[in-house]
Amino acid sequence: MTRDDVEMARAWLKREQGIDLDNGSLLDPWEGSARMGEVTRRAAEGLPLEAEPSAFTAALEALAPKGARR
């Protein structure tokens, strides 16, 4: 990657994803993935990931053919 490519990628990540990585984190896959993992964990805090399906999912299942329902 050229320096311009790195700067464009950093700008896109910051603008579109709200993630500000330094050049090292962007260029080193391990470091970048570790930072992204931190961002993801912080973003997921407090989300009811183990909760029952949403009402939307229940409505979709109700519309599904009988053989496709859980």
PQR file of N, CA, C, O and H, with PARSE charges and radii, in Angstrom:
ATOM      1  N   MET A   1       0.836  -1.175   0.000 -0.4000 1.5000
ATOM      2  CA  MET A   1       0.000   0.000   0.000 -0.0000 2.0000
ATOM      3  C   MET A   1       0.886   1.244   0.000  0.5500 1.7000
ATOM      4  O   MET A   1       1.915   1.307   0.673 -0.5500 1.4000
ATOM      5  N   THR A   2       0.459   2.200  -0.756 -0.4000 1.5000
ATOM      6  CA  THR A   2       1.174   3.471  -0.739 -0.0000 2.0000
ATOM      7  C   THR A   2       0.697   4.291   0.463  0.5500 1.7000
ATOM      8  O   THR A   2      -0.321   3.976   1.079 -0.5500 1.4000
ATOM      9  H   THR A   2      -0.377   2.150  -1.303  0.4000 1.0000
ATOM     10  N   ARG A   3       1.435   5.326   0.778 -0.4000 1.5000
ATOM     11  CA  ARG A   3       1.051   6.205   1.886 -0.0000 2.0000
ATOM     12  C   ARG A   3      -0.346   6.810   1.638  0.5500 1.7000
ATOM     13  O   ARG A   3      -1.155   6.932   2.557 -0.5500 1.4000
ATOM     14  H   ARG A   3       2.262   5.582   0.277  0.4000 1.0000
ATOM     15  N   ASP A   4      -0.606   7.181   0.378 -0.4000 1.5000
ATOM     16  CA  ASP A   4      -1.927   7.729   0.044 -0.0000 2.0000
ATOM     17  C   ASP A   4      -3.037   6.704   0.275  0.5500 1.7000
ATOM     18  O   ASP A   4      -4.114   7.050   0.760 -0.5500 1.4000
ATOM     19  H   ASP A   4       0.051   7.081  -0.370  0.4000 1.0000
ATOM     20  N   ASP A   5      -2.772   5.433  -0.074 -0.4000 1.5000
ATOM     21  CA  ASP A   5      -3.758   4.374   0.150 -0.0000 2.0000
ATOM     22  C   ASP A   5      -4.078   4.235   1.639  0.5500 1.7000
ATOM     23  O   ASP A   5      -5.238   4.101   2.028 -0.5500 1.4000
ATOM     24  H   ASP A   5      -1.897   5.152  -0.468  0.4000 1.0000
ATOM     25  N   VAL A   6      -3.040   4.267   2.452 -0.4000 1.5000
ATOM     26  CA  VAL A   6      -3.222   4.129   3.898 -0.0000 2.0000
ATOM     27  C   VAL A   6      -4.043   5.296   4.433  0.5500 1.7000
ATOM     28  O   VAL A   6      -4.965   5.101   5.225 -0.5500 1.4000
ATOM     29  H   VAL A   6      -2.098   4.375   2.135  0.4000 1.0000
ATOM     30  N   GLU A   7      -3.711   6.497   4.004 -0.4000 1.5000
ATOM     31  CA  GLU A   7      -4.448   7.670   4.469 -0.0000 2.0000
ATOM     32  C   GLU A   7      -5.909   7.632   4.020  0.5500 1.7000
ATOM     33  O   GLU A   7      -6.804   8.014   4.774 -0.5500 1.4000
ATOM     34  H   GLU A   7      -2.961   6.655   3.361  0.4000 1.0000
ATOM     35  N   MET A   8      -6.146   7.173   2.797 -0.4000 1.5000
ATOM     36  CA  MET A   8      -7.521   7.057   2.306 -0.0000 2.0000
ATOM     37  C   MET A   8      -8.293   6.010   3.107  0.5500 1.7000
ATOM     38  O   MET A   8      -9.460   6.222   3.437 -0.5500 1.4000
ATOM     39  H   MET A   8      -5.420   6.863   2.184  0.4000 1.0000
ATOM     40  N   ALA A   9      -7.656   4.889   3.421 -0.4000 1.5000
ATOM     41  CA  ALA A   9      -8.298   3.842   4.212 -0.0000 2.0000
ATOM     42  C   ALA A   9      -8.594   4.351   5.622  0.5500 1.7000
ATOM     43  O   ALA A   9      -9.676   4.102   6.154 -0.5500 1.4000
ATOM     44  H   ALA A   9      -6.708   4.716   3.153  0.4000 1.0000
ATOM     45  N   ARG A  10      -7.648   5.057   6.226 -0.4000 1.5000
ATOM     46  CA  ARG A  10      -7.869   5.620   7.569 -0.0000 2.0000
ATOM     47  C   ARG A  10      -9.028   6.607   7.553  0.5500 1.7000
ATOM     48  O   ARG A  10      -9.880   6.592   8.442 -0.5500 1.4000
ATOM     49  H   ARG A  10      -6.770   5.259   5.794  0.4000 1.0000
ATOM     50  N   ALA A  11      -9.055   7.461   6.541 -0.4000 1.5000
ATOM     51  CA  ALA A  11     -10.119   8.465   6.445 -0.0000 2.0000
ATOM     52  C   ALA A  11     -11.473   7.781   6.286  0.5500 1.7000
ATOM     53  O   ALA A  11     -12.453   8.199   6.902 -0.5500 1.4000
ATOM     54  H   ALA A  11      -8.364   7.473   5.819  0.4000 1.0000
ATOM     55  N   TRP A  12     -11.536   6.734   5.466 -0.4000 1.5000
ATOM     56  CA  TRP A  12     -12.799   6.017   5.268 -0.0000 2.0000
ATOM     57  C   TRP A  12     -13.257   5.366   6.568  0.5500 1.7000
ATOM     58  O   TRP A  12     -14.425   5.487   6.939 -0.5500 1.4000
ATOM     59  H   TRP A  12     -10.740   6.394   4.965  0.4000 1.0000
ATOM     60  N   LEU A  13     -12.347   4.674   7.269 -0.4000 1.5000
ATOM     61  CA  LEU A  13     -12.712   4.029   8.527 -0.0000 2.0000
ATOM     62  C   LEU A  13     -13.239   5.040   9.537  0.5500 1.7000
ATOM     63  O   LEU A  13     -14.226   4.784  10.227 -0.5500 1.4000
ATOM     64  H   LEU A  13     -11.399   4.576   6.967  0.4000 1.0000
ATOM     65  N   LYS A  14     -12.574   6.188   9.617 -0.4000 1.5000
ATOM     66  CA  LYS A  14     -13.011   7.202  10.582 -0.0000 2.0000
ATOM     67  C   LYS A  14     -14.362   7.793  10.184  0.5500 1.7000
ATOM     68  O   LYS A  14     -15.242   7.959  11.028 -0.5500 1.4000
ATOM     69  H   LYS A  14     -11.772   6.396   9.056  0.4000 1.0000
ATOM     70  N   ARG A  15     -14.523   8.105   8.915 -0.4000 1.5000
ATOM     71  CA  ARG A  15     -15.758   8.728   8.440 -0.0000 2.0000
ATOM     72  C   ARG A  15     -16.940   7.766   8.480  0.5500 1.7000
ATOM     73  O   ARG A  15     -18.008   8.123   8.978 -0.5500 1.4000
ATOM     74  H   ARG A  15     -13.808   7.970   8.230  0.4000 1.0000
ATOM     75  N   GLU A  16     -16.765   6.566   7.969 -0.4000 1.5000
ATOM     76  CA  GLU A  16     -17.877   5.628   7.800 -0.0000 2.0000
ATOM     77  C   GLU A  16     -18.122   4.722   9.005  0.5500 1.7000
ATOM     78  O   GLU A  16     -19.257   4.317   9.255 -0.5500 1.4000
ATOM     79  H   GLU A  16     -15.898   6.277   7.565  0.4000 1.0000
ATOM     80  N   GLN A  17     -17.064   4.403   9.751 -0.4000 1.5000
ATOM     81  CA  GLN A  17     -17.204   3.451  10.856 -0.0000 2.0000
ATOM     82  C   GLN A  17     -16.965   4.075  12.227  0.5500 1.7000
ATOM     83  O   GLN A  17     -17.239   3.453  13.253 -0.5500 1.4000
ATOM     84  H   GLN A  17     -16.142   4.732   9.547  0.4000 1.0000
ATOM     85  N   GLY A  18     -16.448   5.317  12.242 -0.4000 1.5000
ATOM     86  CA  GLY A  18     -16.160   5.967  13.512 -0.0000 2.0000
ATOM     87  C   GLY A  18     -14.974   5.357  14.234  0.5500 1.7000
ATOM     88  O   GLY A  18     -14.878   5.435  15.459 -0.5500 1.4000
ATOM     89  H   GLY A  18     -16.225   5.823  11.408  0.4000 1.0000
ATOM     90  N   ILE A  19     -14.064   4.744  13.472 -0.4000 1.5000
ATOM     91  CA  ILE A  19     -12.895   4.079  14.044 -0.0000 2.0000
ATOM     92  C   ILE A  19     -11.647   4.814  13.585  0.5500 1.7000
ATOM     93  O   ILE A  19     -11.420   4.993  12.388 -0.5500 1.4000
ATOM     94  H   ILE A  19     -14.142   4.681  12.477  0.4000 1.0000
ATOM     95  N   ASP A  20     -10.837   5.238  14.557 -0.4000 1.5000
ATOM     96  CA  ASP A  20      -9.619   5.985  14.241 -0.0000 2.0000
ATOM     97  C   ASP A  20      -8.407   5.120  14.553  0.5500 1.7000
ATOM     98  O   ASP A  20      -7.969   5.048  15.701 -0.5500 1.4000
ATOM     99  H   ASP A  20     -11.021   5.093  15.529  0.4000 1.0000
ATOM    100  N   LEU A  21      -7.867   4.466  13.537 -0.4000 1.5000
ATOM    101  CA  LEU A  21      -6.682   3.627  13.693 -0.0000 2.0000
ATOM    102  C   LEU A  21      -5.449   4.392  13.246  0.5500 1.7000
ATOM    103  O   LEU A  21      -5.503   5.190  12.310 -0.5500 1.4000
ATOM    104  H   LEU A  21      -8.223   4.525  12.604  0.4000 1.0000
ATOM    105  N   ASP A  22      -4.328   4.138  13.931 -0.4000 1.5000
ATOM    106  CA  ASP A  22      -3.081   4.723  13.447 -0.0000 2.0000
ATOM    107  C   ASP A  22      -2.549   3.858  12.299  0.5500 1.7000
ATOM    108  O   ASP A  22      -3.071   2.773  12.045 -0.5500 1.4000
ATOM    109  H   ASP A  22      -4.284   3.490  14.692  0.4000 1.0000
ATOM    110  N   ASN A  23      -1.515   4.339  11.611 -0.4000 1.5000
ATOM    111  CA  ASN A  23      -0.995   3.607  10.445 -0.0000 2.0000
ATOM    112  C   ASN A  23      -0.535   2.201  10.812  0.5500 1.7000
ATOM    113  O   ASN A  23      -0.755   1.258  10.053 -0.5500 1.4000
ATOM    114  H   ASN A  23      -1.091   5.220  11.818  0.4000 1.0000
ATOM    115  N   GLY A  24       0.105   2.054  11.980 -0.4000 1.5000
ATOM    116  CA  GLY A  24       0.582   0.732  12.390 -0.0000 2.0000
ATOM    117  C   GLY A  24      -0.547  -0.251  12.565  0.5500 1.7000
ATOM    118  O   GLY A  24      -0.444  -1.403  12.142 -0.5500 1.4000
ATOM    119  H   GLY A  24       0.284   2.820  12.597  0.4000 1.0000
ATOM    120  N   SER A  25      -1.622   0.189  13.185 -0.4000 1.5000
ATOM    121  CA  SER A  25      -2.767  -0.694  13.397 -0.0000 2.0000
ATOM    122  C   SER A  25      -3.441  -1.063  12.086  0.5500 1.7000
ATOM    123  O   SER A  25      -3.964  -2.166  11.929 -0.5500 1.4000
ATOM    124  H   SER A  25      -1.705   1.124  13.529  0.4000 1.0000
ATOM    125  N   LEU A  26      -3.420  -0.136  11.160 -0.4000 1.5000
ATOM    126  CA  LEU A  26      -4.047  -0.396   9.865 -0.0000 2.0000
ATOM    127  C   LEU A  26      -3.204  -1.341   9.015  0.5500 1.7000
ATOM    128  O   LEU A  26      -3.746  -2.179   8.294 -0.5500 1.4000
ATOM    129  H   LEU A  26      -2.995   0.760  11.287  0.4000 1.0000
ATOM    130  N   LEU A  27      -1.898  -1.212   9.095 -0.4000 1.5000
ATOM    131  CA  LEU A  27      -1.017  -2.013   8.245 -0.0000 2.0000
ATOM    132  C   LEU A  27      -0.683  -3.382   8.827  0.5500 1.7000
ATOM    133  O   LEU A  27      -0.383  -4.309   8.075 -0.5500 1.4000
ATOM    134  H   LEU A  27      -1.458  -0.532   9.680  0.4000 1.0000
ATOM    135  N   ASP A  28      -0.728  -3.528  10.146 -0.4000 1.5000
ATOM    136  CA  ASP A  28      -0.408  -4.802  10.792 -0.0000 2.0000
ATOM    137  C   ASP A  28      -1.719  -5.530  11.090  0.5500 1.7000
ATOM    138  O   ASP A  28      -2.468  -5.094  11.965 -0.5500 1.4000
ATOM    139  H   ASP A  28      -0.972  -2.775  10.757  0.4000 1.0000
ATOM    140  N   PRO A  29      -2.012  -6.616  10.394 -0.5600 1.5000
ATOM    141  CA  PRO A  29      -3.301  -7.293  10.562  0.2800 2.0000
ATOM    142  C   PRO A  29      -3.601  -7.707  12.007  0.5500 1.7000
ATOM    143  O   PRO A  29      -4.737  -7.575  12.460 -0.5500 1.4000
ATOM    144  N   TRP A  30      -2.604  -8.201  12.728 -0.4000 1.5000
ATOM    145  CA  TRP A  30      -2.856  -8.623  14.104 -0.0000 2.0000
ATOM    146  C   TRP A  30      -3.225  -7.420  14.966  0.5500 1.7000
ATOM    147  O   TRP A  30      -4.206  -7.463  15.707 -0.5500 1.4000
ATOM    148  H   TRP A  30      -1.680  -8.309  12.360  0.4000 1.0000
ATOM    149  N   GLU A  31      -2.453  -6.366  14.871 -0.4000 1.5000
ATOM    150  CA  GLU A  31      -2.718  -5.186  15.688 -0.0000 2.0000
ATOM    151  C   GLU A  31      -4.060  -4.565  15.325  0.5500 1.7000
ATOM    152  O   GLU A  31      -4.823  -4.151  16.199 -0.5500 1.4000
ATOM    153  H   GLU A  31      -1.656  -6.331  14.268  0.4000 1.0000
ATOM    154  N   GLY A  32      -4.338  -4.504  14.028 -0.4000 1.5000
ATOM    155  CA  GLY A  32      -5.608  -3.953  13.585 -0.0000 2.0000
ATOM    156  C   GLY A  32      -6.788  -4.765  14.071  0.5500 1.7000
ATOM    157  O   GLY A  32      -7.795  -4.200  14.496 -0.5500 1.4000
ATOM    158  H   GLY A  32      -3.719  -4.840  13.318  0.4000 1.0000
ATOM    159  N   SER A  33      -6.677  -6.103  14.014 -0.4000 1.5000
ATOM    160  CA  SER A  33      -7.796  -6.938  14.452 -0.0000 2.0000
ATOM    161  C   SER A  33      -7.979  -6.860  15.963  0.5500 1.7000
ATOM    162  O   SER A  33      -9.107  -6.931  16.450 -0.5500 1.4000
ATOM    163  H   SER A  33      -5.859  -6.561  13.668  0.4000 1.0000
ATOM    164  N   ALA A  34      -6.898  -6.715  16.704 -0.4000 1.5000
ATOM    165  CA  ALA A  34      -7.020  -6.562  18.153 -0.0000 2.0000
ATOM    166  C   ALA A  34      -7.762  -5.272  18.485  0.5500 1.7000
ATOM    167  O   ALA A  34      -8.637  -5.267  19.351 -0.5500 1.4000
ATOM    168  H   ALA A  34      -5.982  -6.657  16.308  0.4000 1.0000
ATOM    169  N   ARG A  35      -7.423  -4.193  17.813 -0.4000 1.5000
ATOM    170  CA  ARG A  35      -8.107  -2.913  18.042 -0.0000 2.0000
ATOM    171  C   ARG A  35      -9.574  -3.005  17.631  0.5500 1.7000
ATOM    172  O   ARG A  35     -10.445  -2.491  18.333 -0.5500 1.4000
ATOM    173  H   ARG A  35      -6.712  -4.198  17.110  0.4000 1.0000
ATOM    174  N   MET A  36      -9.855  -3.653  16.505 -0.4000 1.5000
ATOM    175  CA  MET A  36     -11.241  -3.789  16.053 -0.0000 2.0000
ATOM    176  C   MET A  36     -12.042  -4.639  17.040  0.5500 1.7000
ATOM    177  O   MET A  36     -13.222  -4.376  17.271 -0.5500 1.4000
ATOM    178  H   MET A  36      -9.148  -4.071  15.935  0.4000 1.0000
ATOM    179  N   GLY A  37     -11.405  -5.652  17.620 -0.4000 1.5000
ATOM    180  CA  GLY A  37     -12.070  -6.460  18.632 -0.0000 2.0000
ATOM    181  C   GLY A  37     -12.460  -5.622  19.838  0.5500 1.7000
ATOM    182  O   GLY A  37     -13.556  -5.777  20.377 -0.5500 1.4000
ATOM    183  H   GLY A  37     -10.446  -5.865  17.432  0.4000 1.0000
ATOM    184  N   GLU A  38     -11.568  -4.732  20.265 -0.4000 1.5000
ATOM    185  CA  GLU A  38     -11.874  -3.844  21.382 -0.0000 2.0000
ATOM    186  C   GLU A  38     -13.071  -2.953  21.051  0.5500 1.7000
ATOM    187  O   GLU A  38     -13.976  -2.791  21.869 -0.5500 1.4000
ATOM    188  H   GLU A  38     -10.677  -4.605  19.828  0.4000 1.0000
ATOM    189  N   VAL A  39     -13.068  -2.383  19.859 -0.4000 1.5000
ATOM    190  CA  VAL A  39     -14.165  -1.509  19.429 -0.0000 2.0000
ATOM    191  C   VAL A  39     -15.474  -2.288  19.412  0.5500 1.7000
ATOM    192  O   VAL A  39     -16.501  -1.784  19.866 -0.5500 1.4000
ATOM    193  H   VAL A  39     -12.332  -2.515  19.195  0.4000 1.0000
ATOM    194  N   THR A  40     -15.446  -3.513  18.892 -0.4000 1.5000
ATOM    195  CA  THR A  40     -16.649  -4.339  18.803 -0.0000 2.0000
ATOM    196  C   THR A  40     -17.171  -4.703  20.188  0.5500 1.7000
ATOM    197  O   THR A  40     -18.375  -4.640  20.435 -0.5500 1.4000
ATOM    198  H   THR A  40     -14.612  -3.923  18.524  0.4000 1.0000
ATOM    199  N   ARG A  41     -16.265  -5.085  21.096 -0.4000 1.5000
ATOM    200  CA  ARG A  41     -16.696  -5.432  22.452 -0.0000 2.0000
ATOM    201  C   ARG A  41     -17.344  -4.237  23.150  0.5500 1.7000
ATOM    202  O   ARG A  41     -18.370  -4.385  23.813 -0.5500 1.4000
ATOM    203  H   ARG A  41     -15.287  -5.136  20.896  0.4000 1.0000
ATOM    204  N   ARG A  42     -16.747  -3.055  23.000 -0.4000 1.5000
ATOM    205  CA  ARG A  42     -17.329  -1.861  23.622 -0.0000 2.0000
ATOM    206  C   ARG A  42     -18.707  -1.557  23.028  0.5500 1.7000
ATOM    207  O   ARG A  42     -19.638  -1.192  23.747 -0.5500 1.4000
ATOM    208  H   ARG A  42     -15.914  -2.935  22.461  0.4000 1.0000
ATOM    209  N   ALA A  43     -18.822  -1.710  21.715 -0.4000 1.5000
ATOM    210  CA  ALA A  43     -20.101  -1.406  21.050 -0.0000 2.0000
ATOM    211  C   ALA A  43     -21.189  -2.396  21.457  0.5500 1.7000
ATOM    212  O   ALA A  43     -22.367  -2.039  21.479 -0.5500 1.4000
ATOM    213  H   ALA A  43     -18.066  -2.006  21.131  0.4000 1.0000
ATOM    214  N   ALA A  44     -20.811  -3.636  21.781 -0.4000 1.5000
ATOM    215  CA  ALA A  44     -21.794  -4.670  22.098 -0.0000 2.0000
ATOM    216  C   ALA A  44     -22.174  -4.714  23.573  0.5500 1.7000
ATOM    217  O   ALA A  44     -23.088  -5.446  23.955 -0.5500 1.4000
ATOM    218  H   ALA A  44     -19.854  -3.925  21.763  0.4000 1.0000
ATOM    219  N   GLU A  45     -21.483  -3.940  24.404 -0.4000 1.5000
ATOM    220  CA  GLU A  45     -21.794  -3.961  25.835 -0.0000 2.0000
ATOM    221  C   GLU A  45     -23.255  -3.593  26.062  0.5500 1.7000
ATOM    222  O   GLU A  45     -23.756  -2.605  25.524 -0.5500 1.4000
ATOM    223  H   GLU A  45     -20.741  -3.346  24.093  0.4000 1.0000
ATOM    224  N   GLY A  46     -23.919  -4.401  26.862 -0.4000 1.5000
ATOM    225  CA  GLY A  46     -25.295  -4.109  27.219 -0.0000 2.0000
ATOM    226  C   GLY A  46     -26.331  -4.552  26.198  0.5500 1.7000
ATOM    227  O   GLY A  46     -27.529  -4.423  26.451 -0.5500 1.4000
ATOM    228  H   GLY A  46     -23.512  -5.203  27.299  0.4000 1.0000
ATOM    229  N   LEU A  47     -25.904  -5.069  25.054 -0.4000 1.5000
ATOM    230  CA  LEU A  47     -26.885  -5.543  24.075 -0.0000 2.0000
ATOM    231  C   LEU A  47     -27.439  -6.893  24.520  0.5500 1.7000
ATOM    232  O   LEU A  47     -26.688  -7.727  25.025 -0.5500 1.4000
ATOM    233  H   LEU A  47     -24.931  -5.174  24.848  0.4000 1.0000
ATOM    234  N   PRO A  48     -28.712  -7.117  24.347 -0.5600 1.5000
ATOM    235  CA  PRO A  48     -29.325  -8.377  24.790  0.2800 2.0000
ATOM    236  C   PRO A  48     -29.083  -9.501  23.784  0.5500 1.7000
ATOM    237  O   PRO A  48     -30.022  -9.998  23.163 -0.5500 1.4000
ATOM    238  N   LEU A  49     -27.831  -9.894  23.628 -0.4000 1.5000
ATOM    239  CA  LEU A  49     -27.499 -10.891  22.606 -0.0000 2.0000
ATOM    240  C   LEU A  49     -28.009 -12.283  22.951  0.5500 1.7000
ATOM    241  O   LEU A  49     -28.161 -13.116  22.058 -0.5500 1.4000
ATOM    242  H   LEU A  49     -27.068  -9.489  24.133  0.4000 1.0000
ATOM    243  N   GLU A  50     -28.272 -12.551  24.211 -0.4000 1.5000
ATOM    244  CA  GLU A  50     -28.760 -13.873  24.617 -0.0000 2.0000
ATOM    245  C   GLU A  50     -30.273 -13.879  24.806  0.5500 1.7000
ATOM    246  O   GLU A  50     -30.834 -14.874  25.267 -0.5500 1.4000
ATOM    247  H   GLU A  50     -28.148 -11.874  24.936  0.4000 1.0000
ATOM    248  N   ALA A  51     -30.932 -12.791  24.460 -0.4000 1.5000
ATOM    249  CA  ALA A  51     -32.377 -12.676  24.663 -0.0000 2.0000
ATOM    250  C   ALA A  51     -33.138 -13.455  23.594  0.5500 1.7000
ATOM    251  O   ALA A  51     -32.575 -13.888  22.588 -0.5500 1.4000
ATOM    252  H   ALA A  51     -30.477 -11.983  24.085  0.4000 1.0000
ATOM    253  N   GLU A  52     -34.434 -13.619  23.844 -0.4000 1.5000
ATOM    254  CA  GLU A  52     -35.302 -14.264  22.871 -0.0000 2.0000
ATOM    255  C   GLU A  52     -35.333 -13.448  21.577  0.5500 1.7000
ATOM    256  O   GLU A  52     -35.017 -12.258  21.594 -0.5500 1.4000
ATOM    257  H   GLU A  52     -34.891 -13.267  24.661  0.4000 1.0000
ATOM    258  N   PRO A  53     -35.708 -14.069  20.457 -0.5600 1.5000
ATOM    259  CA  PRO A  53     -35.771 -13.328  19.185  0.2800 2.0000
ATOM    260  C   PRO A  53     -36.708 -12.127  19.284  0.5500 1.7000
ATOM    261  O   PRO A  53     -37.666 -12.117  20.056 -0.5500 1.4000
ATOM    262  N   SER A  54     -36.408 -11.154  18.505 -0.4000 1.5000
ATOM    263  CA  SER A  54     -37.225  -9.940  18.504 -0.0000 2.0000
ATOM    264  C   SER A  54     -38.626 -10.229  17.953  0.5500 1.7000
ATOM    265  O   SER A  54     -38.887 -11.287  17.380 -0.5500 1.4000
ATOM    266  H   SER A  54     -35.629 -11.162  17.878  0.4000 1.0000
ATOM    267  N   ALA A  55     -39.501  -9.264  18.146 -0.4000 1.5000
ATOM    268  CA  ALA A  55     -40.862  -9.400  17.623 -0.0000 2.0000
ATOM    269  C   ALA A  55     -40.839  -9.530  16.105  0.5500 1.7000
ATOM    270  O   ALA A  55     -41.671 -10.226  15.523 -0.5500 1.4000
ATOM    271  H   ALA A  55     -39.289  -8.405  18.612  0.4000 1.0000
ATOM    272  N   PHE A  56     -39.895  -8.866  15.473 -0.4000 1.5000
ATOM    273  CA  PHE A  56     -39.782  -8.951  14.018 -0.0000 2.0000
ATOM    274  C   PHE A  56     -39.473 -10.386  13.594  0.5500 1.7000
ATOM    275  O   PHE A  56     -40.075 -10.908  12.656 -0.5500 1.4000
ATOM    276  H   PHE A  56     -39.219  -8.300  15.946  0.4000 1.0000
ATOM    277  N   THR A  57     -38.537 -11.012  14.286 -0.4000 1.5000
ATOM    278  CA  THR A  57     -38.184 -12.396  13.960 -0.0000 2.0000
ATOM    279  C   THR A  57     -39.382 -13.314  14.196  0.5500 1.7000
ATOM    280  O   THR A  57     -39.648 -14.208  13.393 -0.5500 1.4000
ATOM    281  H   THR A  57     -38.047 -10.588  15.048  0.4000 1.0000
ATOM    282  N   ALA A  58     -40.101 -13.094  15.292 -0.4000 1.5000
ATOM    283  CA  ALA A  58     -41.286 -13.908  15.581 -0.0000 2.0000
ATOM    284  C   ALA A  58     -42.330 -13.738  14.486  0.5500 1.7000
ATOM    285  O   ALA A  58     -42.977 -14.708  14.089 -0.5500 1.4000
ATOM    286  H   ALA A  58     -39.884 -12.367  15.944  0.4000 1.0000
ATOM    287  N   ALA A  59     -42.499 -12.506  13.993 -0.4000 1.5000
ATOM    288  CA  ALA A  59     -43.466 -12.261  12.913 -0.0000 2.0000
ATOM    289  C   ALA A  59     -43.042 -12.985  11.641  0.5500 1.7000
ATOM    290  O   ALA A  59     -43.885 -13.547  10.940 -0.5500 1.4000
ATOM    291  H   ALA A  59     -41.974 -11.718  14.315  0.4000 1.0000
ATOM    292  N   LEU A  60     -41.753 -12.978  11.335 -0.4000 1.5000
ATOM    293  CA  LEU A  60     -41.270 -13.693  10.143 -0.0000 2.0000
ATOM    294  C   LEU A  60     -41.508 -15.187  10.277  0.5500 1.7000
ATOM    295  O   LEU A  60     -41.931 -15.840   9.322 -0.5500 1.4000
ATOM    296  H   LEU A  60     -41.069 -12.522  11.904  0.4000 1.0000
ATOM    297  N   GLU A  61     -41.240 -15.730  11.454 -0.4000 1.5000
ATOM    298  CA  GLU A  61     -41.453 -17.158  11.665 -0.0000 2.0000
ATOM    299  C   GLU A  61     -42.933 -17.513  11.533  0.5500 1.7000
ATOM    300  O   GLU A  61     -43.270 -18.585  11.031 -0.5500 1.4000
ATOM    301  H   GLU A  61     -40.897 -15.200  12.230  0.4000 1.0000
ATOM    302  N   ALA A  62     -43.813 -16.626  11.977 -0.4000 1.5000
ATOM    303  CA  ALA A  62     -45.256 -16.878  11.866 -0.0000 2.0000
ATOM    304  C   ALA A  62     -45.699 -16.922  10.407  0.5500 1.7000
ATOM    305  O   ALA A  62     -46.660 -17.616  10.073 -0.5500 1.4000
ATOM    306  H   ALA A  62     -43.540 -15.755  12.384  0.4000 1.0000
ATOM    307  N   LEU A  63     -45.014 -16.195   9.544 -0.4000 1.5000
ATOM    308  CA  LEU A  63     -45.355 -16.166   8.125 -0.0000 2.0000
ATOM    309  C   LEU A  63     -44.729 -17.315   7.336  0.5500 1.7000
ATOM    310  O   LEU A  63     -45.138 -17.596   6.210 -0.5500 1.4000
ATOM    311  H   LEU A  63     -44.234 -15.632   9.816  0.4000 1.0000
ATOM    312  N   ALA A  64     -43.732 -17.979   7.935 -0.4000 1.5000
ATOM    313  CA  ALA A  64     -43.024 -19.043   7.238 -0.0000 2.0000
ATOM    314  C   ALA A  64     -43.916 -20.270   7.054  0.5500 1.7000
ATOM    315  O   ALA A  64     -44.811 -20.517   7.862 -0.5500 1.4000
ATOM    316  H   ALA A  64     -43.400 -17.751   8.850  0.4000 1.0000
ATOM    317  N   PRO A  65     -43.670 -21.040   5.988 -0.5600 1.5000
ATOM    318  CA  PRO A  65     -44.424 -22.281   5.820  0.2800 2.0000
ATOM    319  C   PRO A  65     -44.218 -23.195   7.040  0.5500 1.7000
ATOM    320  O   PRO A  65     -43.176 -23.134   7.692 -0.5500 1.4000
ATOM    321  N   LYS A  66     -45.200 -24.027   7.339 -0.4000 1.5000
ATOM    322  CA  LYS A  66     -45.150 -24.855   8.548 -0.0000 2.0000
ATOM    323  C   LYS A  66     -43.877 -25.687   8.630  0.5500 1.7000
ATOM    324  O   LYS A  66     -43.322 -25.838   9.718 -0.5500 1.4000
ATOM    325  H   LYS A  66     -46.047 -24.076   6.809  0.4000 1.0000
ATOM    326  N   GLY A  67     -43.409 -26.217   7.545 -0.4000 1.5000
ATOM    327  CA  GLY A  67     -42.211 -27.051   7.569 -0.0000 2.0000
ATOM    328  C   GLY A  67     -40.926 -26.271   7.820  0.5500 1.7000
ATOM    329  O   GLY A  67     -39.902 -26.867   8.152 -0.5500 1.4000
ATOM    330  H   GLY A  67     -43.860 -26.094   6.661  0.4000 1.0000
ATOM    331  N   ALA A  68     -40.962 -24.963   7.669 -0.4000 1.5000
ATOM    332  CA  ALA A  68     -39.761 -24.152   7.847 -0.0000 2.0000
ATOM    333  C   ALA A  68     -39.680 -23.526   9.232  0.5500 1.7000
ATOM    334  O   ALA A  68     -38.666 -22.919   9.577 -0.5500 1.4000
ATOM    335  H   ALA A  68     -41.794 -24.478   7.400  0.4000 1.0000
ATOM    336  N   ARG A  69     -40.726 -23.667  10.023 -0.4000 1.5000
ATOM    337  CA  ARG A  69     -40.744 -23.070  11.359 -0.0000 2.0000
ATOM    338  C   ARG A  69     -39.895 -23.893  12.315  0.5500 1.7000
ATOM    339  O   ARG A  69     -39.640 -25.077  12.097 -0.5500 1.4000
ATOM    340  H   ARG A  69     -41.549 -24.160   9.742  0.4000 1.0000
ATOM    341  N   ARG A  70     -39.470 -23.230  13.375 -0.4000 1.5000
ATOM    342  CA  ARG A  70     -38.673 -23.958  14.394 -0.0000 2.0000
ATOM    343  C   ARG A  70     -39.543 -24.842  15.223  0.5500 1.7000
ATOM    344  O   ARG A  70     -39.051 -25.524  16.121 -0.5500 1.4000
ATOM    345  H   ARG A  70     -39.678 -22.268  13.552  0.4000 1.0000
TER
END
